[in-house]
């Protein structure tokens, strides 16, 4: 335990790098997910084909292979990337493919007759999306997106393979340094601590996702109860 206390500052530095990478990736994933998700339900067939190809390609490739391909392939195209940049791009491509499916499912959950009625009323496409589709699509989108953030936190451990000094990588450095200096390996202690930290973080995010889902379901139920008498008048 003293080993962990002595290296607490470097562990906190690695944890901060992990959260930074996960949060920045989540922001990029959100943008990509919305764009690809909207393409997947567009009226144009070519847009739907592009979205399907993107989603299937990056969901079917292991994330590790994707990350190594970006890191070693980008310099061949004249785009040298730092380890952090390569990890960010690969995680964004992978997360965007999974997030696009969440967005597509949320948009498809909105009853079609509502958009048809909005068109009949003369609303513009952006008005239909802003005022009718988006508010209702957020209900089924937000909980799984919180779960996706937990998956992104877990996936940041793969960034250590391309040189990002995130939390898992810092743990490996401590193990290697202690083994060389003291002649014994503290791998069980250090990696056990890393396991507990990741478990706590992802458990909290999972609990948040479930609580958010319950709250949204209750809110949706109250809205439905209020709307039913009005529709029956």
Secondary structure, DSSP 8 states (H G I E B T S, - for coil): -HHHHHTHHHHHHHHHHHHHHHHHHHHHHHHHHHHHHHHHT-SSHHHHHHHHHHHHHHHHS-HHHHHHHHHHHGGGGT----HHHHHHHHHHHHHHHHHHHHHHHHHHTS-HHHHHHHHHTT--HHHHIIIIIHHHHHHHHHHHHHHHHHHHHHHGGGGGGGT---HHHHHHHHHHHHHHHHSS--HHHHHHHHHHHHHHHHHHHHHHHHHHHHHHHHHHHHHHHHHHHHHH-
